[in-house]
Amino acid sequence: DGGITQSPKYLFRKEGQNVTLSCEQNLNHDAMYWYRQDPGQGLRLIYYSQIVNDFQKGDIAEGYSVSREKKESFPLTVTSAQKNPTAFYLCATGAGWETQYFGPGTRLLVL
Amino acid sequence: AQTVTQSQPEMSVQEAETVTLSCTYDTSESDYYLFWYKQPPSRQMILVIRQEAYKQQNATENRFSVNFQKAAKSFSLKISDSQLGDAAMYFCAYRRGSGGGADGLTFGKGTHLIIQP
């Protein structure tokens, strides 16, 4: 069954802790994206990757890091440098210029 | 930088009626794509409709259609015969065309659509 999976659905972070959000896809799409959504806001681009072993910063990359070692996977790490990490995080994939398709999201909360 | 503006934070419509959601955008590009996404309470982002800027014909998907005015940089979404399942946040989004590679989307802040039974 083709699709995009994100885990966990909910994630809790303690002060000073790094946490990693998972995004996996079996749509064979080259491009993958991470967005952040805050209440009352649209989505904002954190990082994106067009091919394996390559990625670019989006509009709000500070405090985040990513890797793209496999075509299917694009994990996002929220580092301790991100002072306001509480948000809903969405992963998306796309085949070149075409439409982006979104995963179900991960809600990150700070303890 | 591109910007997308949705000037209606909330809209309400009676079931079976028609509603139009507004979106304007600012870009210096000539080649781009525009999208409307729906986000129901589950928070899953669902593509509603897409428009290529080079196409003059307005896109249509069943009860959903757009009014794309390129010169005015306007991209409104019309929902006909509104149904209870249409209740959601609706986001307008922009992306550069093929010359920009697989860039990310720029989103508006969304319009909350309420359907009155």
Interface residues (C-beta under 8 A of the other chain):
Chain A: D30 A31 Y33 Y35 G40 Q41 G42 L43 R44 L45 Y48 Q50 G58 F88 L90 A92 G94 G96 W97 T99 Q100 Y101 F102 P104 G105
Chain B: V4 Y33 F35 Y37 S42 R43 Q44 M45 I46 L47 R50 F91 A93 R95 G97 S98 G101 A102 D103 G104 L105 T106 F107 G108 K109 G110
